[in-house]
Amino acid sequence: MTALSDGCELCGLPPKYGTFTLDLNDRKAYFCCQGCRQVYIMLAEAADATDPADFRHTDLFRRCVEMGIIPRSEDDLAAAARPPVVVDDALPGDRLSPSVPEGALVCHLAVEGMWCPACAWVIEETLNRQPGISGAHCNFSTDRLRCAYDPARTSPADIQSTLQRLGYGSRPPEALAADRERRSQFVRFAITAFISMNVMMLSFSLYSGFFTDLGADAVWKISWPMFFMATAVMLYGGLPLHRRAYTGILSGQPGMEALISIGSISAYSYSVFNLLQGSIHLYFDTTCMLIFLVQLGKILERRAKDRIQEDLGHYYALMPAKVRVCAGADSRGRYVAAGQLSSGDFFRVAEGETLAADGLVVAGRGLVDESSLTGETKPLTKIEGDRLVSGTHVIEGHFCVRAETVGPASTLGQMLAIMDAALQRKTVVEGRTDRILRVFVPLMIGLAVVTLLVLLLQGAAFEQAFIRGLTVLVISCPCALGLAVPLARVAGVSLAARRGILVQDFSAFDRAGRIDTVVFDKTGTLTQGRWRLQSVLPLADLNEQDVLALAAGLECGVDHPIAAEIQRAAKARQIEALSVEASTADARGVAGRWQGRRVRLGSADFAGAAGDEREAGTTLLRTSDSAIVSWVFLAVDDCIVARLGFGDRLKPGVSSLIQHLQARPLDILVVSGDSQATSEQVGAMLGINAVRGDCSPVEKARFIESLRREGRSVAMVGDGVNDAPALASADLSVAVFAGRQLGEEAQAVTLMQGDPCQMETFLGFAVRVNRKIEQNLWGSLIYNLVAIPIAMAGWLSPLVAVVAMLLSSLSVTGNTLLLIHGENRAVASAQKGIETTS
């Protein structure tokens, strides 16, 4: 179709209600409405064709016509153009204001099988035309559908059937399933609470029998209703509790549920026995209140746990489910599942979307937010040639990106795997508490039985002995002890991630509190590691151009900042690299053969510099307070032929970091593979006296081990794979992220901003996490040491005991929430400061 007057490209109707166009490869297509345009795109992508004649023979085209998506006549088109009348009743977070008529219900579904935005449009249009459905909104990026429906005319099952006919699967979202579980738990709690309150009121009436005479008929009328209500609480309210207790006992790992279950069943059974005997010594109220209070505690605990895990869940929601893959920078692309993206593929990302892979920007520019990965809230401008990492959110603009690392190998994928491993790995303290918990419950059951038997042997009444044993059983709380470390672990890992600190080993918090010495690598850690070639000094027959050409040939294919700078400098001066054979590289330099001669480029020791040559190389140039220049030597057949001077700068804030660490007080040392003179210059600029240069990776590790043999607790801070031996040798290993694979280094902690100043943040945060763990553990221990003897002495009733037990668990949870609240306030304050500054 080449003319507007010929009619719509898809349905053939004249464009009476608007003109919509689509640029094809060789022509422009015209449509009568946005719907025809979107369906055309959808069908073209689905069929990998551009001939509309083929569309009219597809099953999907016929279904669209039957459902009215593709209009048959101008009347259908006019009806489609009329806006629907809606009642504005938007839910928070909805993009649109969906209609929720009076008496209607809302249906939420996760939709499967959507591969382009047109799919979402088709679903919306189809559902909005169904009787009893209004305000349908389908979000393509989240695979979520929301619509209002009249329960008298349709149902969620009918909605799912409609989606099925269109070829889309659907299911309730996981979050909604969790909401249903929470509602079920609350309903069970509410019913238990209502019945328990009635049992308590009847119990008060029954207790009056201890002070006045109650006839048998009165006792019967009060006791039997209590029995039926308590039975309902036992069988309905306490069912999940008894089921968990039963499975725990069968597996040989009874927990708190076993104590409460045994206690409630004992009180219930004893009460039934006394009921049949006509006694007023009934403890149905104790049975009901035990179950009621446990349910109350679990609801409060769950809400607190959800709050603690909220930040952690944020990271798992960062990975998008789809990505728009394209053939090249000029291709529009089509959506596929994110798992189908491969390294080397091109994909597009637009405003409001999140990157599914690490990659290089080949086209486009815009603002991005990397705060989810680095903790840095300031938006960053990215242009062609920059790199983007997975999990980055596009605030403004759009990009075409060439994928480099995808899936689990991407930065976000590695972070999620590392956080999973950190949360699953138990610390020494936690392993010790687990061993205590295995014997704690059997020990408490045995202690309750011993209390009962001792009182009976002393001549106490059975009821008195029973109540005291029951009190011992329910007051002992392993929950607080079991929650002390795990809750703090989840909170610590997730809160650290919010600050851009990736904790790979949770025990790093504990070790951070014991260190007294911090050893920093120099290049790339304290300095920027962005070497710039400042001078080339030939010492033999070679000229400056020959030196740079030979150095570029040696460094070809080497992954090192100096190698990259030599290649850049040669390219900028239009110098072609010489051909060097058998090139090999290590931490000190690179060697090869050029025209049959042996050539070396690297440190003085590596190049074989003589005494006078080495002395000449120690002359350093300082252009400012933060600039360092050091020399790299080029040797041909063991003869130094040139020196190349490279400049670097200290990272911003490093001087302040060293001052704060020294004020803790911590001993600060610098170890580097660079020359001793260059390393000493950096030490002098930062006020660090203990400096070691000319160290290979193995020598760095030996230096760390020697410090540990002196009795020091050492933290090593480095930035690369070359620091792996030293990191592995340290008590606490911290890596400054430099864009490499997160799993390559041996670190326990990664500073994702690439800023060593985060080390101070981590040490302060570790102190607060350790303090919470100690508070939780000591509080749990003191509670049990005090509460159990008091219960054995008979100073508490079972109801008071269960309240105390629940308060001990909630105190641990609440104490951990205080950590989260404090950190959130600190983060909010920091963000406010950044916004004020900017």
C-alpha positions in Angstrom: 0.0 0.0 0.0 1.5 3.3 -1.0 -1.3 5.8 -0.6 -3.4 6.9 2.4 -6.6 6.8 0.4 -6.2 3.0 -0.3 -7.3 2.2 3.2 -5.8 0.6 6.3 -2.8 -1.7 5.7 -4.4 -4.4 7.9 -8.2 -4.3 7.8 -8.8 -2.3 4.6 -11.1 0.4 6.1 -10.5 4.0 5.3 -8.5 6.0 7.9 -11.5 8.0 9.0 -10.7 8.2 12.7 -7.0 9.0 12.6 -3.8 8.3 10.7 -1.2 6.0 12.1 2.0 5.1 10.1 4.7 2.6 10.3 8.1 2.8 8.5 9.0 -0.4 6.8 12.2 -1.2 5.1 11.2 0.1 1.6 8.0 2.0 2.2 5.6 3.6 4.7 2.5 1.7 5.8 -0.8 3.5 6.9 -3.3 2.3 9.4 -6.8 3.5 10.4 -6.1 3.1 14.2 -3.4 2.3 16.7 -4.9 -1.2 17.2 -4.4 -2.2 13.5 -0.9 -0.8 13.7 0.0 -2.8 16.8 -1.6 -6.0 15.5 0.2 -5.6 12.2 3.5 -5.4 14.2 2.6 -8.3 16.3 1.7 -10.5 13.4 4.7 -9.5 11.4 7.0 -10.4 14.2 5.2 -13.6 14.9 5.4 -14.7 11.2 8.8 -13.1 10.4 7.1 -11.6 7.4 5.9 -8.2 6.1 3.2 -9.2 3.7 -0.3 -8.3 5.1 -1.9 -10.7 2.7 -0.5 -13.6 4.7 -2.0 -12.2 7.9 -5.6 -12.7 6.8 -5.0 -16.4 6.5 -3.7 -17.0 10.0 -5.8 -18.3 12.9 -4.7 -15.4 15.1 -6.0 -12.9 12.5 -9.4 -14.7 12.3 -9.7 -14.8 16.2 -8.9 -11.1 16.3 -11.6 -10.4 13.8 -14.1 -12.5 15.7 -13.3 -10.8 19.0 -13.6 -7.4 17.4 -9.9 -6.4 17.8 -9.7 -6.0 14.0 -12.9 -4.1 13.0 -15.1 -5.5 10.2 -16.9 -2.2 9.5 -16.8 1.5 10.1 -19.3 1.0 13.0 -16.8 -1.3 14.7 -14.1 1.2 14.1 -16.1 4.1 15.5 -16.9 2.0 18.6 -13.3 1.3 19.1 -12.4 5.0 18.9 -14.9 6.0 21.6 -13.1 6.3 25.0 -14.7 4.1 27.7 -16.4 5.7 30.7 -14.4 4.8 33.8 -14.7 5.4 37.5 -11.4 6.7 38.8 -10.5 4.3 41.6 -6.8 3.7 41.0 -4.7 1.6 43.2 -1.3 2.9 44.4 1.4 2.2 41.8 -1.0 1.6 38.9 0.1 3.4 35.7 -3.5 4.0 34.6 -6.6 4.7 36.5 -8.5 1.5 36.1 -12.3 1.3 36.4 -13.5 -0.5 39.5 -17.3 -0.2 39.4 -19.4 -0.6 42.5 -19.7 -4.3 43.4 -16.9 -5.4 41.2 -13.9 -7.3 42.3 -10.2 -7.0 41.1 -8.4 -9.9 39.4 -4.5 -10.0 39.4 -2.8 -12.5 37.1 0.8 -13.2 36.0 0.6 -13.7 32.2 2.9 -16.1 30.4 3.9 -16.0 26.7 3.9 -12.3 26.0 6.8 -11.5 23.6 6.1 -7.9 22.6 4.1 -4.9 23.8 1.4 -5.6 21.2 0.6 -8.8 23.1 -0.3 -6.7 26.1 -2.5 -4.5 23.9 -4.3 -7.4 22.5 -5.0 -8.8 25.9 -6.3 -5.4 27.2 -8.6 -4.9 24.2 -9.9 -8.5 24.3 -10.7 -8.4 28.0 -12.3 -4.9 27.9 -14.7 -6.3 25.2 -15.8 -9.2 27.4 -19.0 -8.9 29.3 -18.5 -8.2 33.0 -14.9 -7.0 32.6 -13.7 -3.4 32.7 -10.5 -1.5 33.3 -8.1 -4.2 32.1 -4.5 -3.2 32.2 -1.7 -5.5 31.1 1.9 -4.5 31.9 4.2 -6.1 29.4 7.4 -5.4 31.3 6.2 -7.1 34.5 4.0 -9.7 32.9 1.1 -8.6 35.2 -2.6 -8.2 34.4 -5.1 -6.3 36.5 -8.8 -6.0 35.7 -12.1 -5.4 37.4 -14.8 -8.0 37.0 -18.5 -8.4 37.9 -18.6 -11.7 39.9 -22.2 -12.2 38.8 -21.3 -12.2 35.1 -17.8 -13.7 35.0 -15.0 -15.1 37.1 -11.2 -15.3 37.3 -11.4 -18.8 35.7 -13.3 -17.3 32.7 -10.7 -14.6 32.4 -7.9 -17.2 32.4 -9.9 -19.2 29.7 -10.1 -16.0 27.5 -6.3 -15.6 27.8 -5.8 -19.3 27.0 -7.9 -18.9 23.8 -5.5 -16.1 22.8 -2.6 -18.3 23.4 -1.4 -16.9 26.7 -1.0 -18.8 30.0 -1.8 -17.2 33.3 -1.5 -17.9 37.0 -1.8 -16.0 40.3 1.4 -14.1 41.0 3.7 -15.4 43.7 3.2 -12.3 45.7 -0.5 -12.8 45.7 -0.1 -16.5 46.7 2.0 -15.2 49.7 -0.8 -12.7 50.4 -3.3 -15.5 50.5 -1.2 -17.4 52.9 -1.0 -14.3 55.1 -4.7 -13.8 54.9 -5.3 -17.4 55.8 -2.9 -17.1 58.8 -4.7 -13.9 59.9 -8.2 -15.5 59.6 -7.0 -18.5 61.6 -5.6 -16.1 64.2 -8.8 -14.0 64.3 -11.0 -17.1 64.8 -8.6 -18.4 67.5 -8.6 -15.0 69.3 -12.4 -14.8 69.2 -12.9 -18.3 70.6 -10.1 -17.9 73.2 -11.6 -14.7 74.5 -14.9 -16.5 75.1 -13.1 -19.4 76.8 -11.4 -16.8 79.1 -14.7 -15.2 80.0 -16.2 -18.6 80.9 -13.1 -19.5 82.8 -13.6 -16.4 85.0 -17.0 -17.6 85.8 -15.7 -21.0 86.6 -12.9 -19.6 88.8 -15.6 -18.1 91.0 -16.4 -21.6 92.1 -13.2 -21.5 94.2 -14.9 -18.7 96.3 -18.6 -19.6 96.1 -20.5 -22.9 95.7 -21.4 -23.7 92.1 -23.8 -26.5 91.6 -23.1 -29.4 89.3 -25.5 -28.1 86.7 -23.7 -24.7 86.7 -20.3 -26.4 86.3 -21.7 -28.5 83.5 -23.2 -25.5 81.6 -19.9 -23.7 81.9 -17.4 -26.5 81.4 -18.9 -28.2 78.3 -19.0 -25.0 76.1 -15.4 -24.4 77.2 -14.5 -28.0 76.1 -16.1 -27.6 72.6 -14.5 -24.2 72.0 -11.1 -25.3 73.3 -11.4 -28.4 71.0 -12.0 -26.1 68.0 -8.9 -24.0 68.9 -6.8 -27.2 69.3 -8.0 -28.7 66.0 -8.2 -25.6 63.9 -6.1 -22.9 65.4 -3.4 -25.2 66.6 -3.3 -27.5 63.5 -0.2 -25.9 61.8 1.6 -25.8 65.2 0.9 -29.5 66.0 1.8 -30.5 62.4 5.2 -28.8 62.6 5.8 -30.2 66.1 5.0 -33.7 64.8 7.3 -33.5 61.8 10.1 -32.0 64.0 9.9 -34.8 66.5 9.8 -37.4 63.7 12.9 -35.9 62.1 14.7 -35.8 65.4 14.9 -32.0 65.4 12.1 -30.7 67.7 11.7 -27.0 68.0 9.7 -24.4 69.9 6.5 -25.8 68.3 7.2 -29.1 70.1 7.3 -27.4 73.5 4.1 -25.4 72.9 2.3 -28.4 71.3 3.2 -30.7 74.2 2.2 -28.1 76.7 -1.1 -27.3 75.1 -2.0 -31.0 74.5 -1.0 -31.7 78.1 -3.2 -28.9 79.5 -6.1 -29.9 77.2 -5.9 -33.6 78.1 -5.7 -32.9 81.8 -8.7 -30.6 81.5 -10.7 -33.2 79.7 -9.9 -35.7 82.4 -11.0 -33.3 85.2 -14.1 -32.4 83.2 -15.2 -36.0 83.1 -14.6 -36.2 86.8 -16.8 -33.1 87.4 -13.9 -31.0 88.7 -13.7 -27.3 88.2 -9.9 -27.5 87.8 -9.9 -27.0 84.1 -7.2 -25.4 82.1 -8.9 -24.9 78.7 -8.0 -21.2 79.0 -4.3 -22.1 79.2 -4.7 -24.3 76.2 -6.3 -21.6 74.1 -4.1 -18.8 75.2 -0.9 -20.8 74.5 -2.0 -21.3 70.9 -3.4 -17.8 70.6 -0.3 -16.1 71.9 2.0 -18.2 69.7 -0.1 -17.2 66.6 0.1 -13.6 67.6 3.9 -13.8 68.0 4.2 -15.5 64.6 2.2 -12.8 62.9 4.3 -10.1 64.4 7.5 -12.0 63.7 6.6 -12.6 60.1 5.9 -8.9 59.6 9.3 -8.1 61.1 11.0 -10.8 58.9 9.3 -9.4 55.8 10.7 -6.0 56.7 14.1 -7.4 57.2 14.1 -9.3 53.9 12.6 -6.4 52.0 15.9 -5.0 50.9 17.2 -8.4 50.0 14.2 -9.2 47.8 14.8 -5.9 45.9 18.0 -7.4 44.4 16.2 -10.6 43.2 13.6 -8.4 41.5 16.3 -6.4 39.5 16.8 -9.1 36.8 14.4 -8.5 34.0 12.4 -11.4 32.5 12.7 -10.1 28.9 15.2 -8.3 26.7 14.7 -6.7 23.3 17.3 -8.4 21.0 18.2 -6.7 17.8 20.3 -7.6 14.7 22.5 -4.5 15.0 22.6 -0.9 16.2 20.1 0.1 13.6 17.6 -2.7 14.2 14.4 -2.2 16.1 14.6 -5.7 17.6 12.1 -8.0 19.2 11.5 -9.2 22.7 12.7 -12.6 23.8 13.2 -14.3 27.2 16.2 -12.9 29.0 17.7 -16.4 29.2 18.0 -16.5 25.4 20.4 -13.5 25.4 24.0 -14.6 24.5 27.3 -12.9 24.7 27.8 -10.8 21.5 24.1 -10.2 21.0 22.9 -6.6 20.5 19.9 -5.6 22.7 18.0 -2.3 23.2 17.1 -0.8 26.6 14.8 2.2 26.9 13.8 4.6 29.6 12.4 2.9 32.7 13.9 -0.5 31.8 16.7 -2.4 33.5 19.7 -4.0 31.9 19.7 -7.7 31.6 23.4 -8.1 30.9 26.8 -6.4 31.1 27.7 -4.8 27.9 29.2 -2.0 25.8 27.1 0.9 24.6 27.2 1.0 20.7 24.6 3.6 20.2 22.5 6.1 22.3 23.1 8.2 25.4 21.2 8.9 28.6 21.1 8.9 32.4 21.4 5.7 34.4 21.0 4.7 38.1 23.5 2.2 39.4 22.6 2.6 43.1 21.2 -0.9 43.4 24.7 -2.2 42.7 27.1 0.4 44.0 25.0 2.3 46.5 25.9 5.5 44.6 22.6 7.4 44.2 23.9 10.1 41.8 22.6 9.5 38.2 25.4 8.8 35.7 25.6 10.0 32.1 26.5 7.2 29.7 27.3 7.6 26.0 28.6 5.4 23.1 31.7 3.5 24.1 30.8 3.4 27.8 30.1 0.1 29.6 26.8 -0.7 31.4 26.3 -3.4 34.0 23.3 -5.6 34.5 20.8 -4.3 37.1 21.4 -0.7 36.0 18.1 1.2 35.6 17.7 3.7 32.7 16.4 7.0 34.0 16.4 8.9 30.7 17.3 8.1 27.1 17.9 4.8 25.4 20.8 2.6 24.5 21.8 -0.2 22.1 24.2 -2.5 23.9 26.4 -5.3 22.8 26.2 -8.0 25.5 29.5 -9.1 27.0 28.5 -11.2 30.0 25.0 -12.6 30.5 23.0 -14.6 33.0 24.8 -15.9 36.0 28.1 -14.6 34.7 26.9 -11.0 34.6 27.6 -8.6 37.5 24.1 -8.8 38.9 24.0 -12.6 38.4 27.3 -12.9 40.3 26.0 -10.6 43.1 22.9 -12.7 43.6 24.9 -16.0 43.6 27.3 -14.5 46.2 24.6 -13.2 48.4 22.8 -16.5 48.3 26.0 -18.3 49.3 26.6 -15.8 52.1 23.1 -16.3 53.5 23.4 -20.1 53.4 26.9 -20.3 54.9 26.8 -20.6 58.7 29.2 -18.8 61.0 31.1 -20.5 63.8 28.8 -18.9 66.3 25.7 -20.0 64.4 27.0 -23.6 64.2 27.5 -23.6 67.9 23.9 -22.3 68.6 22.6 -25.0 66.2 24.3 -27.7 68.2 22.8 -26.2 71.4 19.3 -26.1 69.9 19.5 -29.8 69.0 19.6 -30.7 72.6 17.8 -27.8 74.1 14.2 -28.9 73.4 14.7 -32.5 74.7 16.5 -31.1 77.7 13.6 -28.7 78.5 11.1 -31.6 78.1 13.2 -33.7 80.5 13.5 -30.8 82.9 9.8 -30.3 82.9 9.3 -34.0 83.7 11.9 -33.9 86.4 10.2 -30.9 88.0 6.9 -32.8 88.0 8.4 -35.9 89.5 10.4 -34.1 92.2 7.3 -32.2 93.4 5.3 -35.4 93.5 8.0 -37.1 95.5 8.0 -34.1 97.9 4.3 -34.7 98.5 2.9 -31.9 96.4 -0.5 -32.3 94.8 -0.6 -33.6 91.2 -2.2 -30.4 90.0 0.4 -28.2 91.5 3.2 -30.4 90.1 1.6 -30.5 86.7 1.2 -26.7 86.5 4.8 -26.1 87.5 6.1 -28.6 84.9 3.8 -27.1 82.3 5.2 -23.6 83.1 8.8 -24.8 82.7 7.9 -26.4 79.4 6.4 -23.3 77.8 8.7 -20.6 79.2 11.9 -22.1 77.8 12.4 -20.5 74.4 14.9 -21.7 71.8 13.4 -19.3 69.3 15.3 -16.3 70.5 18.6 -18.2 70.4 17.8 -19.6 67.0 16.8 -16.2 65.5 19.7 -14.3 67.0 22.3 -14.9 64.2 20.1 -15.7 61.1 18.1 -12.5 61.3 21.2 -10.4 61.8 22.8 -12.2 58.9 20.0 -11.4 56.5 19.8 -7.8 57.7 23.6 -7.4 57.5 24.0 -8.8 54.0 21.1 -6.9 52.5 21.9 -3.5 54.2 25.5 -3.8 53.2 24.4 -4.4 49.6 22.3 -1.2 49.8 25.5 0.7 50.6 27.3 -0.9 47.6 29.2 -3.4 49.8 28.9 -7.0 48.7 29.5 -9.4 51.6 30.5 -12.9 50.3 31.3 -14.3 53.7 29.1 -13.3 56.7 31.9 -14.1 59.1 33.7 -11.0 57.7 31.6 -8.9 60.1 33.0 -10.8 63.0 36.6 -10.7 61.7 36.3 -7.0 60.9 35.7 -6.3 64.6 39.0 -7.9 65.5 41.5 -6.5 63.0 44.3 -4.2 64.2 46.2 -3.9 60.9 45.1 -2.9 57.4 47.4 -3.5 54.4 46.6 -1.6 51.2 47.7 -2.5 47.7 48.8 0.7 46.0 48.0 0.7 42.3 44.3 0.7 41.6 43.4 0.7 45.3 44.9 3.8 46.8 45.7 5.3 43.3 43.3 5.4 40.4 45.3 2.9 38.4 44.7 5.0 35.3 48.3 5.3 34.1 49.1 8.0 31.5 52.3 7.9 29.5 54.1 11.1 30.3 57.5 10.6 28.9 59.6 8.2 26.7 63.4 8.5 27.3 65.5 6.4 24.8 68.9 5.4 26.2 70.4 3.7 23.1 70.1 3.9 19.3 66.3 3.6 19.3 64.3 6.8 18.9 61.1 7.6 20.8 58.9 6.3 18.0 60.8 2.9 17.9 60.6 2.5 21.6 56.8 3.1 21.6 56.3 0.7 18.6 58.3 -2.0 20.3 56.5 -1.5 23.6 53.1 -1.6 21.9 54.1 -4.9 20.2 55.1 -6.4 23.5 51.9 -5.3 25.3 49.6 -6.5 22.5 46.9 -8.6 24.0 48.0 -8.0 27.6 45.2 -7.1 30.1 46.9 -4.5 32.3 46.4 -0.7 32.7 50.0 0.1 31.6 49.5 -2.2 28.5 46.2 -0.4 27.6 47.9 3.0 28.0 50.8 2.1 25.8 48.4 0.8 23.1 46.4 4.1 23.4 49.4 6.3 23.2 50.8 4.4 20.1 47.4 4.7 18.4 47.1 8.4 19.2 50.5 9.0 17.7 49.7 6.8 14.7 52.6 4.4 15.5 52.2 0.9 14.3 53.1 -1.8 16.8 56.1 -4.0 15.9 55.7 -7.7 15.6 56.8 -9.5 18.7 56.8 -13.3 19.0 56.4 -15.6 22.0 55.1 -12.8 24.2 54.6 -13.8 27.9 53.4 -11.7 30.8 53.5 -11.9 34.6 53.0 -9.6 37.5 56.3 -7.7 37.0 56.3 -7.2 33.2 56.1 -8.8 29.7 58.8 -10.5 27.6 59.1 -11.7 24.0 61.3 -12.0 21.0 61.7 -9.3 18.4 63.8 -10.0 15.3 65.4 -12.9 17.1 66.4 -10.7 20.1 65.0 -11.0 23.6 63.0 -8.0 24.8 61.6 -7.2 28.2 59.3 -4.4 29.5 58.6 -4.0 33.2 60.1 -3.3 36.5 63.8 -2.7 37.0 64.3 -6.2 38.4 62.3 -7.8 35.6 64.2 -5.8 32.8 67.6 -6.5 34.5 68.5 -2.8 35.1 72.1 -2.2 36.3 72.8 -0.1 39.4 73.2 3.2 37.6 70.2 2.5 35.4 68.2 1.5 38.4 69.2 4.7 40.2 68.2 6.8 37.3 64.8 5.1 37.3 64.1 6.1 40.9 63.9 9.8 40.0 60.3 10.6 40.3 58.4 13.6 38.9 55.6 15.2 41.0 53.3 17.5 39.1 50.9 18.0 42.1 50.2 16.8 45.6 48.3 13.8 44.2 50.3 12.9 41.1 52.9 10.1 41.0 55.2 9.2 38.1 57.1 6.0 38.0 59.3 4.4 35.4 59.0 1.2 33.4 62.2 -0.2 31.7 62.6 -1.6 28.2 65.5 -4.0 27.7 66.8 -5.6 24.5 69.1 -8.6 25.1 69.5 -7.6 28.7 70.5 -4.0 27.9 68.3 -1.2 29.0 67.4 0.8 25.9 64.6 3.1 27.2 62.6 4.3 30.2 58.9 5.1 30.0 57.4 7.4 32.6 53.8 6.8 33.7 51.7 9.0 35.8 48.9 8.1 38.3 46.9 9.9 40.9 45.5 9.2 44.3 41.9 8.4 44.5 39.7 11.2 46.0 39.2 10.9 49.7 42.0 8.4 50.3 44.0 10.8 52.6 40.9 11.3 54.8 40.3 7.5 54.9 43.9 6.8 56.1 43.5 9.5 58.8 40.2 8.0 60.1 41.6 4.4 60.1 44.7 5.5 62.0 42.5 7.3 64.5 40.6 4.0 65.3 43.5 3.2 65.9 44.7 0.8 63.2 48.2 0.2 61.8 48.2 1.1 58.1 50.7 -0.4 55.7 51.2 -0.2 51.9 52.5 -3.1 49.8 53.0 -2.8 46.0 54.5 -4.4 43.0 55.7 -1.0 41.9 59.2 0.3 42.8 60.1 1.1 46.4 60.7 4.7 45.6 57.3 5.1 44.0 55.6 3.3 46.9 57.4 5.4 49.4 56.3 8.6 47.7 52.7 7.4 48.0 53.3 6.6 51.6 54.7 10.0 52.3 51.7 11.7 50.6 49.3 9.7 52.9 51.3 9.8 56.1 52.1 6.0 56.0 55.6 5.0 57.1 55.4 1.3 56.6 55.7 0.8 52.9 57.0 -2.2 50.8 57.6 -2.0 47.1 58.9 -4.3 44.4 56.7 -7.1 45.8 55.5 -10.0 43.6 52.0 -11.5 44.4 53.7 -14.3 46.3 55.9 -11.9 48.3 52.7 -9.9 49.2 51.2 -13.1 50.6 54.3 -13.9 52.6 54.3 -10.4 54.0 50.7 -10.8 55.2 51.6 -14.2 56.7 54.6 -12.7 58.5 52.3 -10.0 60.1 49.9 -12.7 61.2 52.8 -14.7 62.8 53.5 -11.6 64.8 50.1 -11.9 66.4 48.4 -9.3 64.3 44.9 -9.6 62.9 45.3 -8.4 59.3 42.9 -7.0 56.7 44.1 -6.9 53.1 42.6 -4.4 50.7 43.4 -5.0 47.0 41.8 -4.6 43.6 42.9 -7.4 41.3 43.6 -11.1 40.6 47.3 -10.4 41.3 46.3 -9.7 44.9 44.5 -13.0 45.3 47.4 -14.8 47.2 47.6 -11.8 49.7 43.8 -11.7 50.0 43.6 -15.4 50.8 46.4 -15.0 53.4 44.7 -12.2 55.3 42.2 -12.6 58.2 39.9 -10.2 56.4 40.1 -9.9 52.6 38.5 -6.8 50.9 38.5 -6.2 47.2 38.0 -2.9 45.5 35.7 -3.7 42.5 37.5 -3.0 39.2 34.9 -4.5 36.8 36.3 -8.0 36.8 34.5 -11.2 37.5 33.4 -11.1 41.1 34.4 -14.7 41.7 38.0 -14.3 40.5 39.4 -12.9 43.7 39.6 -14.5 47.1 37.8 -11.7 49.0 35.2 -11.9 51.7 34.0 -8.4 51.0 33.8 -6.4 47.7 33.5 -2.6 47.6 31.3 -2.3 44.5 31.8 1.5 44.1 35.5 0.8 43.4 36.2 3.3 46.2 38.5 2.2 49.1 36.8 4.8 51.3 34.0 2.3 51.6 36.3 0.4 53.8 35.6 2.8 56.6 31.9 2.5 56.0 32.1 -1.3 56.2 34.2 -1.3 59.4 31.6 1.0 61.1 28.7 -1.1 59.8 30.4 -4.3 61.0 30.7 -2.9 64.5 26.9 -2.3 64.6 26.0 -5.7 63.2 28.3 -7.5 65.7 26.8 -5.4 68.5 23.3 -6.6 67.5 24.4 -10.2 67.3 26.0 -10.0 70.8 22.9 -8.3 72.2 20.6 -11.0 70.7 22.7 -13.9 72.0 23.3 -12.5 75.4 19.6 -11.5 75.7 18.5 -15.0 74.8 21.0 -16.6 77.2 20.1 -14.3 80.1 16.4 -14.9 79.5 16.7 -18.6 79.7 19.1 -18.6 82.7 16.6 -16.4 84.7 13.2 -17.6 83.4 13.6 -21.3 83.8 14.6 -21.3 87.5 11.8 -18.9 88.3 9.3 -21.2 86.6 10.7 -24.2 88.5 10.3 -22.3 91.7 6.5 -21.9 90.9 6.5 -18.1 90.8 4.9 -18.0 87.3 1.7 -19.4 85.8 1.6 -21.0 82.3 0.0 -17.9 80.8 2.6 -15.6 82.1 5.3 -18.0 80.9 4.1 -18.1 77.3 3.9 -14.3 77.2 7.5 -14.1 78.5 8.5 -16.7 75.9 7.0 -14.7 73.0 8.4 -11.4 74.3 11.9 -12.9 74.2 11.5 -13.9 70.6 10.0 -10.6 69.6 12.8 -8.7 71.4 15.4 -10.4 69.2 13.4 -9.5 66.1 12.8 -6.0 67.3 16.4 -5.4 68.1 17.4 -6.4 64.6 14.7 -4.0 63.2 16.4 -1.2 65.1 19.6 -1.9 63.1 17.6 -1.7 59.9 15.9 1.5 61.0 19.2 3.1 61.9 20.8 2.2 58.7 17.9 3.4 56.6 18.0 6.8 58.3 21.7 7.0 57.6 21.2 6.1 54.0 18.4 8.6 53.6 20.5 11.3 55.3 23.4 10.6 52.9 21.1 10.8 49.9 19.6 14.0 51.1 23.1 15.4 51.5 24.0 14.4 47.9 20.8 16.0 46.5 21.5 19.2 48.5 25.1 19.3 47.2 24.0 18.7 43.6 
